[in-house]
Amino acid sequence: MNNVMFSIVMGAMAVVPVSNAYAVPVWLSPTSDTAVSTTTTATDSMTSLVASPRPAESQLTQPYAQLPDVSTPTEATLQQRLQDLELRQQSLEQEIEVLRQQIEQQAVESADVDTTTAATEAANSDLQGVSFSAEAIIFRPRTSILQDYAIVDPGQALFTGGDVAAPDYDQRVGARFKLRYHIPNSPVTVGATYTTLDSSGSSAVERPVNGFLLATLAAPVQNENADRASSSLTLTYDVTDVEVAYHLPGAGSLHTQLFGGVRFANINQANNVFYDGQDFTNGTVNIRRSLSGVGFRVGGEVALDLGSDISLFGRAAGSLLISDISTRQQETNNNGSDLIVSLNRTASDRVIPVMELVAGLQWQPQLNENLSFDVAAGYEFQQWFNASDTARFVDNSGTGVITQDTGDLSLSGFFLRLGLLFRF
């Protein structure tokens, strides 16, 4: 009986692997749902038998299901990743091609513009041309010489006090005309410019109650006080420039020209003063100053293209004029019957430095192959150094004691230019 039982058990025994190298042999009974298990130690000795219910088949295979998945990706997954990468590569190649086309198009357009500009400049350089422009200049003259004629003294100071009355030149509109000839096949132009301006200014004061009105331009020997005083200034400015300009080769959007020539200048100033009352009976003081000079003028102009035929430009010039400056001063009283002062002075061959600064915006559209339009606006400043003289009496006890002063003349303001360029 024991032998038969042993054979049955050995034939039906299954081995289930567990941790730590222990094995659990299981005997299946053909006639019962129970199984007899024996735990075997590492020394292969059987210590006990335990009757337990038969484990389900899923329980027997569960340890294998918990092992980590170390399987390689499937072929379908690899194919999908390859397709994704190929799509990204196609997209990048398309973007690269678009960028290349844009760069090539810009290069072609730039080359066309440069070619057209060069061809236009070459065609224009083969043509002679004449340009004419007219400018409206809105200038205010100023002089460093004090144009005083009276002191309004309220009588509060022990010696002298109050405001000094002196007129200023008004802002007036002048004109400038330019004529240029453009030599064919040459960067040289020759031309002439004429500028004219007339300005004036006035002032009037009266003696304050219980005060004094002191005549500062009258000779202090006998005429010092007045009841009324007035002064009027006038200025005439006439300047002609004959010049030659050389246009340097352009550097991209920057264009430069240098110019030089001869300047002729005539500037006249007058100060007519009227005194009446107290020591005066229709007394007058008339001062005339004139400058007549000729000399060299040089300068340069830079223009920066902003596109659409618009450019920003600046110009600087300097002159040295050999000039004759004359001053004439005359004083009368008693309705002109009494000649009190008559002075004349001429300073010959005085060197007059002149500085000019101009900045503005210019628009030069080409109407057709032979006609261009010119519009410009900006601001201009001129300084004429040592351009006028004056003489003043300083002592009522010495009739021949006078002091002389030299002053500058400046002009500044806006301008607007309109012009045309004809090429033929």
For each residue, the residues with C-beta under 8 A, 3 or more apart:
1: 4 5
2: 5 6
3: 6 7
4: 1 7 8
5: 1 2 8 9
6: 2 3 9 10
7: 3 4 10 11
8: 4 5 11 12 30
9: 5 6 12 13 27
10: 6 7 13
11: 7 8
12: 8 9 27 28 30
13: 9 10 25 26 27 28
14: 25 26 28 60
15: 23 24 25
16: 23 24 26 60
17: 23 63
18: 22 23 24 63
19: 22
20:
21: 42
22: 18 19 39 40 41 42
23: 15 16 17 18 40
24: 15 16 18 37 38 39 40
25: 13 14 15 37 38 40
26: 13 14 16 35 36 37
27: 9 12 13 35 36 37 38
28: 12 13 14 35 54
29: 32 33 34 35 36
30: 8 12
31:
32: 29
33: 29 53 54
34: 29 51 52 53 54
35: 26 27 28 29 51 52 53 54 55
36: 26 27 29 49 50 51
37: 24 25 26 27 49 50 51 52
38: 24 25 27 46 48 49 50
39: 22 24 46 47 48 50
40: 22 23 24 25 44 45 46
41: 22 44 45 47
42: 21 22
43:
44: 40 41
45: 40 41
46: 38 39 40 49
47: 39 41
48: 38 39
49: 36 37 38 46
50: 36 37 38 39
51: 34 35 36 37
52: 34 35 37 55
53: 33 34 35
54: 28 33 34 35
55: 35 52 59 60
56: 59 60
57: 60 61
58: 61 62
59: 55 56 62
60: 14 16 55 56 57
61: 57 58 64 65
62: 58 59 65 66
63: 17 18 66 67
64: 61 67
65: 61 62
66: 62 63
67: 63 64
68:
69:
70:
71:
72:
73: 77 78
74: 77 78
75: 78 79
76: 79 80
77: 73 74 80 81
78: 73 74 75 81 82
79: 75 76 82 83
80: 76 77 83 84
81: 77 78 84 85
82: 78 79 85 86
83: 79 80 86 87
84: 80 81 87 88
85: 81 82 88 89
86: 82 83 89 90
87: 83 84 90 91
88: 84 85 91 92
89: 85 86 92 93
90: 86 87 93 94
91: 87 88 94 95
92: 88 89 95 96
93: 89 90 96 97
94: 90 91 97 98
95: 91 92 98 99
96: 92 93 99 100
97: 93 94 100 101
98: 94 95 101 102
99: 95 96 102 103
100: 96 97 103 104
101: 97 98 104 105
102: 98 99 105 106
103: 99 100 106 107
104: 100 101 107 108
105: 101 102 108 109
106: 102 103 109 110
107: 103 104 110 111
108: 104 105 111 112
109: 105 106 112 113
110: 106 107 113 114
111: 107 108 114 115
112: 108 109 115 116
113: 109 110 116 117
114: 110 111 117 118
115: 111 112 118 119
116: 112 113 119 120
117: 113 114 120 121
118: 114 115 121 122
119: 115 116 122 123
120: 116 117 123 124
121: 117 118 124 125
122: 118 119 125 126
123: 119 120 126 127 369
124: 120 121 127 129 423
125: 121 122 184 185 186 187
126: 122 123 184 185
127: 123 124 182 184 370 423 424
128: 181 182 183 184 423 424
129: 124 181 182 421 422 423 424
130: 179 180 181 182 421 422
131: 178 179 180 182 191 374 419 420 421 422
132: 177 178 179 180 419 420
133: 177 178 374 417 418 419 420
134: 175 176 177 178 417 418 419
135: 175 176 177 178 415 416 417 418
136: 173 174 175 415 416
137: 173 174 175 176 195 197 380 413 414 415
138: 171 172 173 174 413 414 415
139: 171 172 174 197 199 380 411 412 413
140: 169 170 171 172 199 411 412 413
141: 169 197 199 235 237 409 410 411
142: 168 169 409 410 411 412
143: 147 169 269 388 407 408 409 410
144: 407 408 409
145: 388 390 405 407
146: 164 166
147: 143 166 167 168 231 233 271
148: 151 164 165 166 216 217
149: 165 166 167 203 215 216 217 229 230 231 271 273 285
150: 164 165 205 213 214 215 216 226 229 231
151: 148 160 162 163 164 165 212 213 214 216
152: 162 163 165 205 207 208 211 213
153: 157 160 161 162 208 211 212 213 214
154: 161 162 208 210 211
155: 208 210 211 212
156: 161
157: 153 160 161 162
158:
159:
160: 151 153 157 214
161: 153 154 156 157
162: 151 152 153 154 157 208 211 212
163: 151 152
164: 146 148 150 151 216
165: 148 149 150 151 152 203 205 229 231
166: 146 147 148 149 203 231
167: 147 149 201 202 203 231 232 233
168: 142 147 201 233
169: 140 141 142 143 172 199 200 201 233 235
170: 140 199 200 201
171: 138 139 140 199 413
172: 138 139 140 169 197 198 199 200
173: 136 137 138
174: 136 137 138 139 195 196 197 198 237
175: 134 135 136 137 195 196 197
176: 134 135 137 193 194 195 196 415 417
177: 132 133 134 135 193 194
178: 131 132 133 134 135 191 192 193 419
179: 130 131 132 191 192 193
180: 130 131 132 189 190 191 245
181: 128 129 130 189 190 191
182: 127 128 129 130 131 189 421 423
183: 128 186 188 189 190
184: 125 126 127 128
185: 125 126
186: 125 183
187: 125 246 247 248 249
188: 183 244 245 246 247
189: 180 181 182 183 244 245 247
190: 180 181 183 243 244 245
191: 131 178 179 180 181 242 243 245
192: 178 179 240 241 242 243
193: 176 177 178 179 240 241 243
194: 176 177 238 239 240 241
195: 137 174 175 176 237 238 239 240 241
196: 174 175 176 236 237 238 239
197: 137 139 141 172 174 175 235 236 237 411
198: 172 174 234 235 236 237
199: 139 140 141 169 170 171 172 233 234 235 237
200: 169 170 172 232 233 234 235
201: 167 168 169 170 232 233
202: 167 230 231 232 233
203: 149 165 166 167 230 231
204: 228 229 230 231
205: 150 152 165 213 228 229 230
206: 213 227 228 229
207: 152 211 212 213 225 226 227 228 277 278
208: 152 153 154 155 162 211 212 213
209:
210: 154 155
211: 152 153 154 155 162 207 208
212: 151 153 155 162 207 208 225
213: 150 151 152 153 205 206 207 208 225 226 227 228 229 277 278
214: 150 151 153 160 224 225
215: 149 150 218 223 224 225 226 229 275 279 280 283
216: 148 149 150 151 164
217: 148 149 273 285 287 331 392
218: 215 223 224 275 280 283 285 331 340
219: 222 223 331 340 341 393 399
220: 223 224 393 395 396
221: 340 396 399
222: 219 279 340
223: 215 218 219 220 275 279 280 283 331 333 340
224: 214 215 218 220 279 396
225: 207 212 213 214 215 278 279
226: 150 207 213 215 229 275 276 277 278 279 280 283
227: 206 207 213 276 277 278
228: 204 205 206 207 213 274 275 276 277
229: 149 150 165 204 205 206 213 215 226 273 274 275 276
230: 149 202 203 204 205 273 274
231: 147 149 150 165 166 167 202 203 204 271 272 273 274
232: 167 200 201 202 271 272
233: 147 167 168 169 199 200 201 202 269 270 271
234: 198 199 200 268 269 270 272
235: 141 169 197 198 199 200 267 268 269 270
236: 196 197 198 266 267 268
237: 141 174 195 196 197 198 199 267 411
238: 194 195 196 265 266 267
239: 194 195 196 263 264 265 266 267
240: 192 193 194 195 263 264 265
241: 192 193 194 195 261 262 263 264 297
242: 191 192 261 262
243: 190 191 192 193 259 260 261 262 297
244: 188 189 190 259 260 261
245: 180 188 189 190 191 257 258 259
246: 187 188 257 258 259
247: 187 188 189 255 256 257
248: 187 255 256 257 258
249: 187
250: 253 254 255
251: 254 256
252:
253: 250 304 305 306
254: 250 251 302 303 304 305
255: 247 248 250 302 303 304 305 311
256: 247 248 251 300 301 302 303
257: 245 246 247 248 300 301
258: 245 246 248 298 299 300
259: 243 244 245 246 298 299 300 301 317
260: 243 244 296 297 298 299
261: 241 242 243 244 296 297
262: 241 242 243 294 295 296 297
263: 239 240 241 293 294 295 296 297 319 321 354
264: 239 240 241 293 294
265: 238 239 240 291 292 293 294 321 323
266: 236 238 239 290 291 292
267: 235 236 237 238 239 290 291 384 387 409
268: 234 235 236 288 289 290 291
269: 143 233 234 235 288 289 290 388 409
270: 233 234 235 286 287 288 289
271: 147 149 231 232 233 285 286 287
272: 231 232 234 284 285 286 287
273: 149 217 229 230 231 284 285 286 287
274: 228 229 230 231 282 283 284
275: 215 218 223 226 228 229 279 280 283 284 285
276: 226 227 228 229 280 281 282 283
277: 207 213 226 227 228 280
278: 207 213 225 226 227
279: 215 222 223 224 225 226 275 283
280: 215 218 223 226 275 276 277 283 333
281: 276 333 334 335
282: 274 276 333 334 335 336
283: 215 218 223 226 274 275 276 279 280 331 332 333 334
284: 272 273 274 275 330 331 332 333 336
285: 149 217 218 271 272 273 275 329 330 331 341
286: 270 271 272 273 328 329 330 331
287: 217 270 271 272 273 327 328 329 390
288: 268 269 270 326 327 328 329
289: 268 269 270 325 326 327 388 389 390
290: 266 267 268 269 325 326
291: 265 266 267 268 323 324 325 352 384 387 388
292: 265 266 323 324
293: 263 264 265 321 322 323 324 352
294: 262 263 264 265 321 322 323
295: 262 263 319 320 321 322 323 352
296: 260 261 262 263 319 320
297: 241 243 260 261 262 263 317 318 319 354
298: 258 259 260 317 318 319
299: 258 259 260 315 316 317 318 356
300: 256 257 258 259 315 316 317
301: 256 257 259 313 314 315
302: 254 255 256 313 314 315
303: 254 255 256 311 312 313 362
304: 253 254 255 311 312 313
305: 253 254 255 310 311
306: 253 310 311 312
307: 310
308:
309: 363 364 365 366
310: 305 306 307 361 362 363
311: 255 303 304 305 306 361 362 363 364
312: 303 304 306 360 361 362
313: 301 302 303 304 358 359 360 361 362 376 378
314: 301 302 358 359 360
315: 299 300 301 302 356 357 358 359
316: 299 300 356 357 358
317: 259 297 298 299 300 355 356
318: 297 298 299 353 354 355 356
319: 263 295 296 297 298 352 353 354 356
320: 295 296 351 352 353 354
321: 263 265 293 294 295 351 352 354
322: 293 294 295 349 350 351 352
323: 265 291 292 293 294 295 349 350 351 352 387
324: 291 292 293 346 347 348 349 350
325: 289 290 291 346 347 350 387 388 389
326: 288 289 290 344 345 346 347
327: 287 288 289 343 344 345 346 388 389 390 391
328: 286 287 288 343 344 345
329: 285 286 287 288 341 342 343 344 391
330: 284 285 286 339 341 342 343
331: 217 218 219 223 283 284 285 286 339 340 341 342
332: 283 284 336 337 338 339 340
333: 223 280 281 282 283 284 337 338 340
334: 281 282 283 337 338
335: 281 282
336: 282 284 332
337: 332 333 334
338: 332 333 334
339: 330 331 332 342
340: 218 219 221 222 223 331 332 333
341: 219 285 329 330 331
342: 329 330 331 339
343: 327 328 329 330 391 402
344: 326 327 328 329
345: 326 327 328 389 391 404
346: 324 325 326 327
347: 324 325 326 350 389
348: 324
349: 322 323 324
350: 322 323 324 325 347 386
351: 320 321 322 323
352: 291 293 295 319 320 321 322 323 384 385 386 387
353: 318 319 320 385 386
354: 263 297 318 319 320 321 382 383 384 385
355: 317 318 382 383 385
356: 299 315 316 317 318 319 380 381 382
357: 315 316 380 381
358: 313 314 315 316 378 379 380 381
359: 313 314 315 378 379
360: 312 313 314 376 377 378 379 415
361: 310 311 312 313 376 377 378
362: 303 310 311 312 313 374 375 376
363: 309 310 311 373 374 375 376
364: 309 311 372 373 374 375 421
365: 309 372 373
366: 309 369 371 372 373
367: 371 372 373
368: 371
369: 123 366 423
370: 127 422 423 424
371: 366 367 368 420 421 422 423
372: 364 365 366 367 420 421 423
373: 363 364 365 366 367 419 420 421
374: 131 133 362 363 364 417 418 419 420 421
375: 362 363 364 417 418 419
376: 313 360 361 362 363 415 416 417 419
377: 360 361 414 415 416 417
378: 313 358 359 360 361 414 415
379: 358 359 360 412 413 414 415
380: 137 139 356 357 358 411 412 413 414 415
381: 356 357 358 410 411 412
382: 354 355 356 410 411 412
383: 354 355 408 409 410
384: 267 291 352 354 387 408 409 410 411
385: 352 353 354 355 408
386: 350 352 353 406 407 408
387: 267 291 323 325 352 384 407 408 409
388: 143 145 269 289 291 325 327 406 407 408 409
389: 289 325 327 345 347 404 405 406 407
390: 145 287 289 327 404 405 407
391: 327 329 343 345 402 403 404 405
392: 217 402 403 404 405
393: 219 220 396 399 401 402
394: 401 402 403
395: 220 398 401
396: 220 221 224 393
397:
398: 395 401
399: 219 221 393
400:
401: 393 394 395 398
402: 343 391 392 393 394
403: 391 392 394
404: 345 389 390 391 392
405: 145 389 390 391 392
406: 386 388 389
407: 143 144 145 386 387 388 389 390
408: 143 144 383 384 385 386 387 388
409: 141 142 143 144 267 269 383 384 387 388
410: 141 142 143 381 382 383 384
411: 139 140 141 142 197 237 380 381 382 384
412: 139 140 142 379 380 381 382
413: 137 138 139 140 171 379 380
414: 137 138 377 378 379 380
415: 135 136 137 138 176 360 376 377 378 379 380
416: 135 136 376 377
417: 133 134 135 176 374 375 376 377
418: 133 134 135 374 375
419: 131 132 133 134 178 373 374 375 376
420: 131 132 133 371 372 373 374
421: 129 130 131 182 364 371 372 373 374
422: 129 130 131 370 371
423: 124 127 128 129 182 369 370 371 372
424: 127 128 129 370
